[in-house]
Amino acid sequence: MTPKDELIFLALGGSGEIGMNVNLYGCQGKWVMVDLGMTFGDPTYPGIELVLPDLSFIEERRDDLLGIVLTHGHEDHIGAIPYLAADLGVPLYATPFTAGLIRLKLEEEGLSKEVKLHVIPNESSFNLGPFGFRYVPLAHSIPEGNALLIDTPYGRIFHTGDWKLDEQPLLGQPSTPAELTAIGDEGVLALVCDSTNVFNDKASGSEGDVREGLMKTVADAKGRVLVTTFASNAARVQTLGEVAAATGRKVCVAGRSLDRIISTAKAAGYLKDFPPTVDWDDVMHLPRSEVMIIATGGQGEVRAALARIAFDSHPIKLAEGDTVIFSSKQIPGNEIAIGRIQNALAQKNILMVTDRQAEVHVSGHPGRPELEAMYRWIRPEILLPVHGERRHMAEQARLGITSGIRHAVVQSNGDVLRLAPGAPTIIGQQETGRLVLDGDVILPADGATINERRKLGLHGQISVAVAIDRKGKLIGQPALRTQGVPVEEDKAAFLAEAADEAAAAVPKGSMEEEALRERVRLAVRRTATRWTGKKPIVDVLLVRA
């Protein structure tokens, strides 16, 4: 498919899900990509930490792709760059802080010379073919959260990225209502908008409010204080630095990603007043009431600093009388992992404070009042919800219609949506999917490897070795080994019976090897199913003597 005299929107990720944002705009034979993000693995992908978008559609059209424009530096918007951008062979465009994070990723993968990165000054403009881009600052939980004002021959698009309204932002200066109203006055065809918090009846709140809540909570704490937050939330890191200074506490940072964010933010001109930090060894010799530790791991990540501290495998130690503040929202799906860490902390009689007990966190995404305000300022002809599960996007579409927007379209990854000319219409579908980073290898998320791994996790595995002579006659007794098959104390009896069944499956005459393997495989699996109710993977090795 090649866009003709029309304006096309096509999501390859981020529509119908929260994370892995990849959006394409097509016009006059050319494409541009907005964001290239990833998401994190879950139990449905055993052994997988990172999930990436399948870019097959645009890879087949890379000659018509003009560039990748990044809205901000969160992983669900830039995280796939080091794995996929080089294959696309097009330049990247980002503001200074976001570019700094991307540059580190490219350097770590040895791709600095292979991927061209253009640094665009804040609030600046540039052109790519029939598209004109202008960065419009909006408040978010990371420096340089930006909307994109995209000019096309068929109308202007206001692509919000992730955003919120904040009357007391600590880092950067977001656009004012008057500036956003001026954009709306010039005419906007489509508002492509964050849907994450559409079910929240209240506004997301200000970072200034969090500062007050953290100030009181830390001031009331008696022993060491550990605050865990998203590493990318540089505004929160700035807040914590101010709180530490005001409460007479030295700051210690635990987590590589936090070190990276702080150094990148300082290089871009942020966190200028962040206090000097003390290292892990020194912090353990300071009076407990003079310590604040900022750590990664609030979502229960097993290898992050908080988990290692909770389970005593980190140089930093906590004990009874200390306080852990969870200054982040609990992401759905992470409840068990977070609970495991909180239980370990509770066993040490460590006090824990979450946003349920005190105002120690606000979201970086807009609630309903903020969405309605944006509608009034921008006044688009079309509302296109993105960045949400289907229920979030459908609810925002309803909210937009009741707020007076003429058209609202709920699309899914792969839907080809013509925005203009004429009324917005889904004109086709393209295949989309997921890839997984498995070690150093990128694989289809539902390919043979991951499906086999799922089966191994569900049913276990049996290896069978069968020796036969040149005439196909069985030599000796088959040998079996099991992994993860639930036979436990009955293992010896099970193996004996399974070996007998494998031997009985070998005919007295010769047989083609593949057919023989299948006979033995089925015989052993039937035995396992009879014993356990499971259907393990059975691998058969034929040895000819």
C-alpha positions in Angstrom: 0.0 0.0 0.0 1.3 3.5 -0.9 -0.6 6.6 0.2 -1.8 8.7 -2.7 -3.4 12.1 -2.6 -4.7 11.5 0.9 -3.7 11.6 4.6 -3.3 8.2 6.2 -2.9 7.1 9.8 -1.7 3.6 10.6 -0.7 2.4 14.1 1.7 -0.5 14.3 1.7 -0.4 18.1 0.1 1.5 21.0 -3.6 1.2 19.9 -5.4 -1.3 22.0 -2.5 -1.5 24.4 -0.6 0.8 26.8 3.0 0.7 25.5 5.0 0.0 22.3 3.9 3.1 20.6 4.5 3.2 16.8 2.4 5.5 14.6 2.7 6.1 10.9 1.4 9.0 8.8 1.2 8.7 5.1 0.8 11.3 2.4 1.6 11.7 -1.3 3.6 8.4 -1.5 5.6 9.0 1.6 5.5 7.9 5.3 6.8 9.3 8.6 6.9 7.4 11.8 6.1 9.0 15.2 7.8 7.1 18.1 9.3 3.6 18.2 8.6 2.1 21.5 8.6 -1.3 23.3 6.8 -2.9 26.1 7.9 -5.3 28.8 7.3 -9.1 28.9 4.8 -10.9 31.0 4.2 -14.5 32.0 2.7 -15.3 28.6 6.3 -14.8 27.2 8.5 -17.1 29.3 12.0 -15.9 29.6 11.3 -12.6 27.8 11.9 -9.1 29.2 11.4 -6.9 26.1 8.6 -7.0 23.5 9.0 -5.1 20.3 6.7 -4.1 17.5 6.7 -6.0 14.2 7.6 -3.4 11.6 7.3 -5.7 8.5 4.8 -3.3 6.9 7.1 -0.3 6.9 10.3 -2.3 6.4 8.9 -3.4 3.0 8.4 0.3 2.2 11.5 1.7 3.8 12.4 3.6 0.6 9.3 5.7 1.2 9.9 6.3 4.9 11.3 9.8 5.5 12.3 9.6 9.2 11.3 8.7 12.8 10.2 11.6 15.0 10.3 11.0 18.8 7.9 12.8 21.2 9.7 12.1 24.4 12.1 9.7 26.1 10.0 7.1 27.8 10.8 3.4 26.9 7.4 2.8 25.4 8.2 5.6 22.9 11.9 5.1 22.2 12.8 1.7 23.7 12.8 -0.2 20.4 15.2 2.1 18.6 18.4 0.2 19.3 16.9 -3.0 18.0 14.9 -1.9 15.0 16.0 1.6 13.8 19.2 0.5 12.0 17.2 -1.8 9.7 14.9 1.0 8.6 17.9 3.2 7.6 16.2 6.5 8.2 17.2 9.4 10.5 15.8 10.1 13.9 14.6 13.5 15.2 14.3 14.4 18.9 14.7 17.3 21.3 18.0 17.5 23.3 17.1 15.5 26.4 15.4 12.7 24.4 18.2 12.7 22.0 20.7 12.3 24.9 18.8 9.1 26.0 18.7 7.8 22.5 22.4 8.4 22.0 23.2 6.4 25.0 21.2 3.5 23.7 22.8 3.6 20.3 26.3 3.8 21.9 25.6 0.7 24.1 24.6 -1.3 20.9 27.5 0.1 18.8 25.1 1.8 16.4 26.2 5.4 16.8 27.6 5.6 13.3 24.8 3.5 11.7 21.8 5.6 12.8 21.7 9.3 12.1 20.3 11.3 15.0 19.2 14.9 14.5 18.8 17.1 17.6 16.0 19.6 17.2 16.0 22.6 19.6 12.9 22.8 21.9 9.9 24.3 20.3 11.6 24.2 16.9 10.2 23.2 13.5 11.5 21.1 10.6 10.2 19.5 7.4 10.1 16.0 6.0 8.8 15.8 2.5 5.1 16.8 2.5 5.1 16.9 6.4 6.0 19.8 8.6 6.8 19.2 12.3 6.8 21.6 15.2 7.5 20.5 18.8 4.9 21.8 21.2 5.9 21.4 24.9 3.4 19.8 27.3 3.8 18.7 30.9 4.7 15.1 31.6 6.7 13.1 34.0 9.9 13.4 32.0 11.8 16.4 30.6 10.8 17.6 27.2 7.4 15.9 26.9 6.2 17.1 23.6 3.2 17.2 21.3 3.8 17.3 17.6 2.0 19.8 15.4 2.1 18.2 12.0 1.3 20.2 8.9 0.2 18.3 5.8 -1.5 19.3 2.5 -4.8 18.0 3.9 -4.8 19.7 7.3 -3.0 19.9 10.6 -2.6 17.1 13.2 -2.0 17.7 16.9 -0.3 14.5 18.1 -0.2 14.9 21.9 2.3 12.2 22.9 2.0 11.6 26.6 0.8 14.7 28.6 -1.0 16.2 31.5 -1.7 19.7 32.8 0.5 20.9 35.6 0.2 24.4 37.1 3.5 23.8 39.1 5.8 22.0 36.8 9.3 21.5 38.2 11.2 20.9 34.9 10.5 22.8 31.7 7.7 25.2 30.8 4.7 23.6 29.1 2.6 25.5 26.6 -0.1 27.8 28.1 -3.8 27.5 27.5 -3.5 30.7 25.4 -0.8 29.1 23.2 -2.8 25.9 22.7 -5.9 28.0 21.9 -3.9 29.8 19.3 -3.1 26.5 17.6 -6.8 25.6 17.7 -7.6 29.0 16.2 -5.5 28.2 13.1 -7.5 25.0 12.5 -6.7 21.4 13.5 -8.0 18.5 11.4 -7.2 15.7 13.9 -6.3 15.4 17.6 -4.4 12.2 18.2 -4.6 11.9 21.9 -3.4 9.9 25.0 -6.2 7.8 26.5 -4.5 6.3 29.5 -6.4 8.0 32.3 -9.7 8.7 30.6 -11.6 6.9 33.4 -10.2 9.3 36.0 -12.8 11.9 37.0 -10.2 14.1 38.5 -7.2 15.9 37.0 -3.9 14.1 37.4 -2.5 16.6 39.8 0.6 18.7 40.0 4.2 17.8 40.8 4.1 20.7 43.3 1.4 18.8 45.3 3.7 15.8 45.4 6.5 17.8 46.7 4.4 18.9 49.7 3.3 15.3 50.3 6.8 13.9 50.1 8.1 16.7 52.3 5.7 15.8 55.1 6.2 12.1 54.8 10.0 12.3 54.8 10.1 14.8 57.6 8.0 12.5 59.7 10.3 9.5 59.0 12.7 8.5 61.8 15.3 6.1 60.2 16.6 5.7 56.7 14.2 6.7 53.9 14.2 4.9 50.6 12.0 6.4 47.8 11.4 4.3 44.7 10.1 5.9 41.5 10.3 5.5 37.8 13.9 6.3 36.8 12.7 8.4 33.8 10.6 10.6 36.1 13.2 13.3 36.3 10.7 15.8 37.7 10.2 13.4 40.7 14.0 13.1 41.0 14.2 16.9 41.2 11.5 16.9 43.8 13.3 14.3 45.9 16.5 16.3 45.7 14.7 19.3 47.1 13.0 17.3 49.8 16.3 15.7 50.9 17.9 19.2 51.2 15.0 20.6 53.1 14.9 17.7 55.6 18.7 17.5 56.1 19.2 14.2 54.4 22.1 13.1 52.1 21.1 11.5 48.8 22.2 8.1 47.6 21.2 6.8 44.1 20.7 3.1 43.6 20.1 2.0 40.0 21.9 2.3 36.7 18.9 3.7 34.9 18.6 6.5 37.5 22.3 7.3 37.1 21.7 7.5 33.3 18.7 9.8 33.6 20.4 12.1 36.0 23.5 12.5 33.9 21.5 13.0 30.7 19.2 15.5 32.4 22.2 17.5 33.7 23.8 17.5 30.3 20.6 18.9 28.8 20.4 21.7 31.4 18.1 20.1 33.9 18.6 19.1 37.6 21.1 22.0 38.0 20.4 22.2 41.8 20.2 18.5 42.4 22.4 17.8 45.5 25.7 15.9 45.3 25.2 12.2 46.0 27.0 9.8 48.4 28.0 6.3 47.4 26.6 3.0 48.8 29.4 2.4 51.2 29.4 5.9 52.7 25.6 6.0 53.1 25.8 3.0 55.5 28.0 5.0 57.8 25.8 8.1 58.0 23.2 8.5 60.8 20.1 6.8 59.7 18.0 10.0 60.0 20.3 11.7 57.6 19.8 9.4 54.6 17.5 9.4 51.6 18.0 6.6 49.0 16.4 7.0 45.6 16.1 3.5 44.0 14.7 1.8 41.0 12.4 -1.2 41.3 9.0 0.1 42.4 7.3 -2.2 39.9 8.7 -5.3 41.5 11.6 -5.9 39.0 13.6 -8.8 40.5 17.0 -7.4 39.4 16.3 -3.8 40.3 17.8 -2.1 43.4 14.7 -2.2 45.6 14.3 -6.0 45.2 17.9 -6.6 46.0 17.7 -4.4 49.0 14.5 -6.1 50.2 16.1 -9.5 50.0 19.5 -8.5 51.4 21.6 -8.9 48.3 22.6 -5.3 48.0 25.2 -3.3 49.8 22.5 -0.9 51.0 20.6 -2.3 54.0 17.3 -1.4 55.6 16.0 -2.4 59.0 13.2 -1.9 61.4 12.4 1.8 61.8 13.3 2.7 58.2 10.7 3.8 55.6 10.1 2.9 52.0 8.0 5.3 49.9 6.5 4.0 46.7 6.4 7.3 44.6 4.9 5.6 41.5 1.7 4.1 40.3 1.3 0.4 40.5 1.1 -0.8 36.9 -1.7 -3.5 36.4 0.0 -6.9 36.1 2.8 -6.1 38.5 0.7 -6.6 41.7 2.2 -10.0 42.6 5.8 -8.9 42.0 5.3 -5.7 44.1 3.5 -7.6 46.8 6.5 -10.0 47.1 8.8 -7.1 47.8 6.4 -5.4 50.1 6.0 -8.7 52.1 9.8 -9.0 52.4 10.0 -5.4 53.7 7.1 -6.0 56.1 8.9 -9.0 57.5 11.7 -6.5 58.6 9.1 -4.2 60.2 9.9 -1.5 57.6 7.2 1.2 57.3 5.8 1.5 53.7 4.0 4.5 52.3 2.1 4.4 48.9 -0.1 6.9 47.2 -3.0 5.3 49.2 -1.6 6.7 52.5 -0.1 10.0 51.3 0.1 12.2 48.3 3.5 10.9 47.1 2.6 10.4 43.5 0.7 12.0 40.6 0.2 10.5 37.2 1.7 11.9 34.0 -1.4 11.3 31.9 -4.6 13.4 31.6 -7.8 12.7 33.5 -11.2 13.7 32.0 -11.1 17.4 33.1 -7.7 17.8 31.3 -9.0 16.0 28.2 -12.0 18.2 28.1 -9.8 21.3 28.4 -7.6 20.2 25.5 -10.7 19.6 23.4 -11.8 23.2 24.1 -8.4 24.6 23.2 -7.6 22.6 20.1 -11.2 22.1 18.7 -10.3 19.4 16.2 -12.6 18.1 13.5 -11.5 14.5 14.3 -10.6 12.9 17.6 -8.3 9.9 17.3 -7.7 8.2 20.7 -4.4 6.2 21.0 -2.2 5.1 23.9 -4.7 2.9 25.7 -6.4 -0.4 25.7 -9.6 -0.7 23.6 -11.8 0.3 26.6 -9.7 3.5 27.2 -9.9 4.5 23.6 -13.6 3.8 23.2 -14.3 5.8 26.4 -12.3 8.8 25.1 -14.1 8.7 21.8 -17.4 8.9 23.7 -16.1 11.8 25.8 -15.0 13.6 22.7 -18.3 13.3 21.0 -20.2 14.5 24.0 -17.8 17.4 24.2 -18.8 18.5 20.7 -16.1 17.0 18.5 -17.6 16.1 15.1 -15.9 12.8 14.5 -14.2 10.3 16.8 -12.6 7.1 15.5 -11.7 4.1 17.5 -9.0 2.2 15.5 -6.7 -0.7 16.3 -3.2 -1.6 15.4 -3.2 -2.4 11.7 -6.2 -0.3 10.7 -5.5 1.9 7.8 -7.4 5.1 8.5 -7.9 7.8 5.9 -8.2 11.1 7.7 -8.7 13.2 4.6 -10.0 14.0 2.1 -13.6 13.4 3.2 -14.9 11.9 6.4 -12.4 9.7 8.4 -12.8 6.2 7.2 -11.0 2.9 7.9 -10.1 1.7 4.3 -8.2 -1.5 5.1 -6.1 -3.5 7.5 -2.4 -4.4 7.5 -0.8 -7.3 9.4 0.8 -6.2 12.7 2.3 -8.2 15.5 4.9 -8.5 18.2 8.6 -9.5 18.3 10.5 -10.5 21.4 14.1 -10.0 22.4 15.2 -13.4 23.6 18.8 -12.9 24.8 20.5 -11.3 21.9 18.0 -12.7 19.3 14.8 -11.1 18.0 12.1 -13.6 17.4 8.3 -13.7 16.5 6.4 -13.4 19.8 4.2 -16.3 18.8 6.7 -18.3 16.8 8.0 -21.8 17.3 10.5 -20.9 20.0 8.1 -19.1 22.3 5.3 -21.6 21.7 7.7 -24.5 22.6 8.7 -22.7 25.7 5.1 -22.2 26.8 4.5 -25.9 26.3 7.6 -26.8 28.3 6.3 -24.6 31.1 2.9 -26.1 31.0 3.6 -29.8 30.5 7.4 -30.5 31.0 9.7 -32.5 28.7 10.8 -36.1 28.3 13.9 -37.2 26.3 13.9 -40.8 25.0 17.0 -42.5 23.5 16.4 -45.7 21.5 19.1 -47.9 20.0 18.4 -50.1 17.0 20.6 -52.2 14.8 20.9 -52.1 11.0 17.8 -54.2 10.6 15.8 -51.8 12.8 15.7 -54.2 15.8 15.7 -52.8 19.3 19.0 -53.0 21.2 18.7 -53.0 24.9 16.1 -50.9 26.7 15.2 -47.2 25.9 16.6 -44.6 28.2 14.4 -41.7 29.4 15.0 -38.4 31.3 12.3 -36.0 32.4 12.2 -32.3 33.2 9.1 -30.7 34.8 6.9 -33.8 34.5 4.9 -34.1 37.7 5.8 -37.7 38.7 7.9 -36.9 41.8 8.1 -39.9 44.1 6.6 -42.2 41.4 9.4 -41.2 39.0 11.2 -44.6 38.9 7.9 -46.5 38.3 6.9 -44.1 35.6 10.2 -44.3 33.8 10.1 -48.0 33.8 6.6 -48.2 32.3 7.4 -45.4 29.8 10.6 -47.3 28.7 8.5 -50.5 28.3 6.0 -48.6 26.1 8.8 -47.1 24.1 10.3 -50.5 23.5 7.0 -52.0 22.5 6.6 -49.2 19.9 9.6 -50.4 18.0 8.5 -52.9 15.4 10.4 -56.1 14.7 11.0 -55.1 11.1 12.6 -52.0 9.7 10.8 -48.7 9.5 11.5 -45.2 8.1 13.2 -43.2 10.9 10.8 -40.4 11.1 7.8 -42.7 11.4 9.6 -44.7 14.1 10.4 -41.6 16.1 6.7 -40.6 15.9 5.6 -44.1 17.1 7.9 -43.9 20.1 7.0 -40.3 20.8 3.3 -41.0 20.9 3.7 -44.1 23.0 5.7 -42.2 25.7 3.4 -39.2 25.6 0.3 -41.5 26.1 2.0 -43.0 29.1 2.8 -39.6 30.6 -0.8 -38.4 30.0 -2.1 -41.6 31.6 0.1 -41.0 34.7 -0.2 -37.2 35.0 -3.0 -35.8 32.8 -0.2 -33.7 31.1 1.0 -33.9 27.5 4.8 -33.2 27.8 7.0 -32.5 24.9 8.8 -35.8 24.0 12.1 -35.7 22.1 13.2 -39.0 20.6 16.8 -39.8 19.7 17.4 -42.8 17.5 20.9 -44.4 17.7 21.8 -46.9 15.0 24.4 -49.4 16.1 
